[in-house]
Amino acid sequence: MVARVKTWSNGEVLTAAELNAEFDNVVTAQNTVATTTAPGPSELATSAEINTGTDATRTVTPDTLAGSNFGIRYVALQCIAPGSNCSTGDGKNFFGVPLSMNGMNLVSVTQTVGVAGVTGTQDVQVRRVRAGAAADMLTAKSQLGTTAVYESGCTIDASNDDIATADRIFIDVDTVHTTPAQGLVVLLQFQLP
């Protein structure tokens, strides 16, 4: 609600100062920032500002929340037990996509081992099975280099990155080091497009 600075009568001529004061009053009332107890305009937050989590003056929309770190769903799959040598093979572990993740996309793959392998690489592929049809989700596999214990580089196939309820997501180990790494956990991250 805007309070008038002055009440004037019909036909009254206002001075420039009176008009300016009236205008300033309206602008001030319209620019009062929203708080937890008072309405008012507010700036919309970006995903980066949501990730920081320190801004108390911007408004969060469902779309920017989904695009922030808070919109990511994490699935960690232990594929090789700690202390056991990594070995090649399909379906080292898998999970079934629940309804709450329907429509999300694979956005990141990370593999980590307990003891590094030596010489060569350890290559991991993520495979989606939907209604009996399988599709690799990576065009460039997650590749763990020699003496590395952590790798998050891969290229996700944009035509096969989506998941739907009841899909099964498998972890395939296609290549291991000459001296195999020990233990393997693969972390998958999913987010709404």
N, C-alpha and C positions, 0 to 999 in steps of 0.2 A: 504494500500500500504506500502510495506516495502522498506525503502531506504537502499542501500548497504553502509556499512561502508567504503569499499575500492573497487575499480575497479581493477580487475586483468586480465592478458592476458593469452591466451591459453598456457598451459604447465608450467605456473609459479607455484612454490612451495610456499605454504602459511605456515607461522609460526603458532605455537600453539596459540599464542596471537591473531593473526589475525582471526583464526578460532573461537576462543572463543568470540571475539568481534562481529563477524558476527552472531554467534549463539545467543548471548545475545540480539542483535538488533532484530532478528526475534522473539524471545520469548517475548520481551517487546512489540513489535507491536501486537502480537497475544493476549496478556493479557490485552490490554487496555479495560477497562470496558465500556460497553455501557452506554450512557447518553441520555437525551432527544434530544440532537442535534448531537450525534456521534454514529455510529454503533460500535458494539463490542460484545463479549460474555457476558452473564449474567446468574446468577443462577436462577433456577425456584423456585418460592415461594411455600411453603406448605400452606394448609388451615389454620393452626394455625397462620402463619405469615400474612396471609390475614386478619384474624380476628383481629389481633393486629392493623393493619392499619398504622404502623409507619415506614415501610421499603421502602426506595425510590430506592433501588438498585436491587431488584429481579423482575423477570418477572412473570406475572400472566397468567396462562393458563385457557381456558374455563372450563376444568375439575376441577381444584382446586378452581376456583371461585364458581362453582356449589356446591362443597363440603364444602364451608365456610359458615359463617353466612349470607353472602350476597346472597346465593343461597336458603335461606329458605323463604317460603311463609307462612304468618300468616293469620289465619281466626279466628276472635273472634265472638262468638255467645252468645248473651244475651238470656238465657233460662228461667230465672225467674226474674221478675221486681224487682228493689231495693225496700226494705221494705215489699215485699210479701214473705210469707212462701214458702219454697221449698216443692214440692210434687212429688210423684212418677208418672211415666207415660212415654210412648214412644213418640218420636218426639217433645220434648220440643222446639226445633228449628232445622233448617236444612239449607243447602246451596247446590246449584247445581255447579258441578265442571266445570269451564270454560276451553276453549281450551288451555289457557296459562299455566294451571296446569296439563295437560294431561301427564301421565307417571310418575308423582311424587309419593312418598311414604309418608305415615303418619310416622312422626319421634318423635312426642311428643304430649302429651295431658296434659293440666293444667286446673284445676277447681279452681275458687275462688268465695267466697261469701262476701256479705256486712256485715252480722252479723253471727257469728259462731253458729253452732248447738251444742247441748249438748246431750251426751249419745248415743253411737252407732256410725255408720258411714253413710256417704252419698256416694253411689256408682253410678258412671256414666259410661255408655257404649257408644261407638261410633259405629254406624251401617251404613254400605254402602249398597245402593240399586242400582243394575246395571241390566238393562233390566228386571225389576220385581223381581229379585232374591236378597234376603237380606243376608248379612254376617256381623257378629260382627267383628270389627277390633281390639278388645282387648281380649287377653286371660286372663289377670288379670285386672279388671276394675280400673279406677281412683277412689281411695277411700279417702274421706276426713274424718279425724278422729274427735273425740270430741274436741270442742273448737278451732279447726283449721279454718283458713280462706283461706288457700292456699294449694294446693296439686298438685304435678307434677309427682307422681309415678304411673306407670301402666306398663303392659307388652303388647307390640304391637304384634299382630299375623302376623308373617312374610308371611304367605300364603294369607292374606287378607289385607295387608297394602297398596296396590297400588290403585291409583285412575285413572279414565279415564274421558274424556269429557262426560258430561251429567249424570255422576253418581250423586246420591243424598246422602249426608252425614248427618245423623240424630244424635241427642243427646238424649239418653234415660236415665232417672233417675230411677234406679232400687230400691234404698233404700234411706231413709232419716233418720236423727237423731230422737230420741224420742222427743226432743224439736227441731223442724226444724230450719235449717239455713235460712237466708233471702237473697234473691237476688242470682242469679247464673250466672256467665259468664264462658264459656268454651273456652279455647284458643287451637286451633289445629295448629300444625306446619307440613309443608310438604316440601320435598326436593327431588331432582332427585337422583336415586340410584347410 
